[in-house]
């Protein structure tokens, strides 16, 4: 399985075609990127933005180092997931089902669903709060509207259109880079927080650390990345499992570039959100911040209306990207675990009704969390904590699967990738334990 000359040339054909056509620089770059870019951008959802905002407001520049540490770990794990999808021709759920018993498979899927549904509710609430800030419409009405809009997008449009929309939505994240420079940070303090950080062994510090790791290295990204590689092959005409199995050296190289670009982008945005809130909120004594909405509101008098609008627009745009990814990864996980035939975003709802029912169901349950008395404000931050606690077992599964010759053939992990994978699992586990014992 997966010899150097085997597999589809779908990804490489797309890259070659994109380079052959004369087009603008941005379009040319985007044409050469795919699931990795979208996955990295979806990682900076409203829950992630809220977590990074809390880190900067409460601890100042002290957490800037986290972007440097999380980038190689996140990139290693996501590349494993991408390679898994490309080599096996199936998603993470399907790979777990083919190699392990159902006692491993279904608890893994349950961990994902619990984290995702909680995250969907938090992100919908965060988007509604942000829209309320710019429209004045009560978030009580906006939350179900957003849930319906995003569900309709996934059900009524094609995978090709969704992929294009998602790729262009990633540009909204540049708002946070621009906002950081508008905040006029203390660059000496930025350097110190990045390379010589001060760490505190307190429950609040560990809570933010677990949240940062959880919202950056999240379970839903593992399932989504692998499944999107499969979708890309389907889009290239590789319909059967036999056609999708295997990968060439050129394909794997293109996937590596795509994944590393997406993960670098994700961690860059994290860095600048922490920097922005540290330079404004923390520097002016505004420490009681629990969500991105509060951060945006506090930014207006401190950094001006431009920073406020950029921060708010970014929050809405990332929700439009992140929520469908959360719901979609639930559907992929359950469909692959249950071995549903033809479960794919590239299929019409009437040909994959169960798949789309899971998407709608995840949206409904997530929406319900916003109407049963749970505090949507606190949910944004705590959903990151939930991800941080639940992710380590799934990281372990990803490393084991992609290091197994029965699964990957000759395309198993390199020694360096395995080391990074185990470091990731160990670090996230240690941070979760420290949170509960400090």
ABEGO torsion letter per residue (X at the ends): XGBAABEBAAAAAAAAAAAABBBBAAAAAAAABBAAAAAAAAABBAAAAAAAAAAAAAAEAAAAAAAAAAAAAAAAAAAAAAAAAAAAGBBAAAAAAAABBAAAAAAAAAAAAAAAAAAAAAAAAAAAAAAAAAAGBBAAAAAAAAAAAAAAAAAABBAAAAAAAAAAAAAAAAAAAAAAAAAGBBAAAAAAAAABBBBBBBAAAAAAAAAAAAAABBAAAAAAAAAAAAAAAAAAGBABAAAABEBBAAAAAAAAAAAAAAAAAAAAAAAAAAAAAAAAAAAAGBABBABAAAAAAAAAAAAEAAAAAAAAAAAAAAAAAAAAAAAAAAAAAAAAAAGBBGBBAABBAAABAAAAAAAAAAAAAAAAAAAAGBBAAAAAAAAAAAAAAAAAAAAAAAAAAAABAAAAEAABBBAAAAAAAAAAAAAAAAAAAAAAAX
